[in-house]
Amino acid sequence: MGTMMLVYMAAPIILFLINIIYGHKHNDWLIVNGALLAIFAALTFLRVYFCLPSRNLLSILISNGFWGAIYEAITINFWSTSSRNGNKKGFVVFMSGIGIFSAIFLVGLFGEIHSALSVKPTWQSISKQYSKSSEAPTFKRNETPVALAPNTVLNRVRKSMSDIPNSQYFDTSDTVQAQYYKGKPVYIIPLKYDGFFAMRRSQEIPGYFIVDATNQNAEPKFVKKPYKYAMSAYFNHDVDRQIYRNNPEWLTMSKPQLEIDDDGTPYWVQTVYKSETFSHRVNYQQLHVVVMNAQTGSQKTYSIKNLPKFIDEGITSDSAAQMNKVFGKYKHGFWNFSRTDVIKPTNNGPEDGVTSIFNRDGSISYFTDFTNPNSKADSAMGYSMINARTGKLTFYSANGIMDSTGAKENANQNYKAQQWKAKMPVLYNVNGRPTWVMTILDSSHAIRGYYYLDAQDQSIYGSGNNPTSALDAFRQALVNNGATARNTPGTKQKSIQGTVDRSVVVSDKNKVMFTLQGSNTVYTVNTNDYAKANLIRPGDKLKFKASVVKGQSVGNVEDFTNESLR
């Protein structure tokens, strides 16, 4: 901290010495300069201690140039006397000081502008992959976990605060941390001090809450693991200050997040980087992670490739959101007035605009969809999945589907009377169709249900009290609405032939539903496409193609032939 004060005080200190050597020799002049130096020292101390300013060379140059120019400007009136007494040398030195520090300020300012304009290298440094498939991850019944909404978790934790000792001294964090703990997806919710005096009385935070992230009825469990270093702590127990003090060569990208190891020990995790000389640009290839023991304060900096095994989100959610912004905006650099290939993240996720996805392989990804910035259309241009441990971004292009904003608005219309809201929209592949999966919350953030919406046809949706019932309702809606399989990219079809067992004509839907002998699958054929389907009778021999997932019909039958009518 002392070193940073000297660095940011360099200009006032140098000018103080110059003014004393070449300026007036009477006491008033010494008092004025001494008072100014003391004021600047106090301001610098407050700034360094509480604001934790950047150690980047550009920031240091701008600060010194700015404060140096102000220092000299304040003392300019005192040079009039020396000028009348013929102290020309002092006047020249004084004016030279103004010029030098103004030049330093301008150099720093130029570097800032250059950093803002030359952003293509930052885009190029992102580890990215463009997926050849446009399909969203497949949603599997009873296998794909649907995570609880963070606001729901926080609401439940607040109701469980009485479980902790001296709860009057603490409050819940405003965020949750997703991770796998002993192979199970969980949320970690740290506590925070309820003010300075609460910290002084309690001395430490008694522990944290843990919640099963995919159990709709999960209740928070308090884990007694006392720790002293926290985001809400003051002075030397402030996490930000400790990381700042012990990592002088690194710049921070976001606020620390709390994760736990296999023994339940809490650690603060923060993404850091080294900027280039005379630039604030981030090189995503050189990201590192600071891991700090919340109990002891000991910390170590790791490269992304060498993270401890228990760290699931070395790339914090805020860092991922920044990466999405750069990826979508700067493919062709800053000077892209036609906005070619520019896409905009919708930021509809609950964690800094992204949504943590628990993958079946035990990893966590950040999901975000992108829309067109040039219009108000609610069409999705694609979506990204950022591996929270490695920082690798995978982009999936999309055509003809609505974005998450449109999906939320559609769902909200169905619950307008209740004033419930759709949250956490995530795109999945359900039976070969891109589908928005959303959680419905009331005003108190309690779960009221789940909503599945066809991303290509907003008239097709299903809802239920839990993810499974909503999925079944959505699949039935696909059948009832005759969703055409041929309009679904990447749908796998199966050639089928057999003898009709049962059939029924649903005239208001322009479709026929039937089953085959020896099969429980209900097939659907659109009579607008195949008029003779109205003539299907038990015993008819049929040949057709259809999309079938685990014995369920998912759309229209295609290449339909009734061999009994030949």
RACOR-V249054 format. One record per helix or strand. SS is the DSSP state (helix for helix, strand for strand). FROM is the first residue (numbers start at 0). TO is the last residue. If there is no record, write none. Layout:
BEGIN
ss:SS from:FROM to:TO
ss:SS from:FROM to:TO
END
This chain:
BEGIN
ss:helix from:1 to:7
ss:helix from:9 to:21
ss:helix from:26 to:50
ss:helix from:56 to:83
ss:helix from:87 to:116
ss:helix from:119 to:124
ss:strand from:127 to:129
ss:strand from:137 to:137
ss:helix from:149 to:158
ss:helix from:160 to:162
ss:helix from:166 to:168
ss:strand from:169 to:171
ss:strand from:176 to:180
ss:strand from:183 to:192
ss:helix from:195 to:201
ss:strand from:204 to:211
ss:strand from:220 to:226
ss:strand from:229 to:229
ss:helix from:234 to:236
ss:strand from:237 to:237
ss:helix from:238 to:245
ss:strand from:250 to:251
ss:strand from:256 to:259
ss:strand from:265 to:272
ss:helix from:283 to:285
ss:strand from:287 to:292
ss:strand from:298 to:302
ss:helix from:303 to:305
ss:helix from:316 to:328
ss:strand from:343 to:344
ss:strand from:348 to:348
ss:strand from:350 to:350
ss:strand from:352 to:357
ss:strand from:363 to:370
ss:strand from:378 to:386
ss:strand from:392 to:396
ss:strand from:401 to:401
ss:helix from:403 to:413
ss:strand from:420 to:429
ss:strand from:432 to:440
ss:strand from:446 to:453
ss:strand from:460 to:463
ss:helix from:466 to:479
ss:helix from:484 to:486
ss:strand from:493 to:505
ss:helix from:506 to:508
ss:strand from:510 to:515
ss:strand from:522 to:525
ss:helix from:530 to:534
ss:strand from:540 to:545
ss:strand from:547 to:548
ss:strand from:551 to:552
ss:strand from:555 to:555
ss:strand from:557 to:561
ss:helix from:562 to:564
END
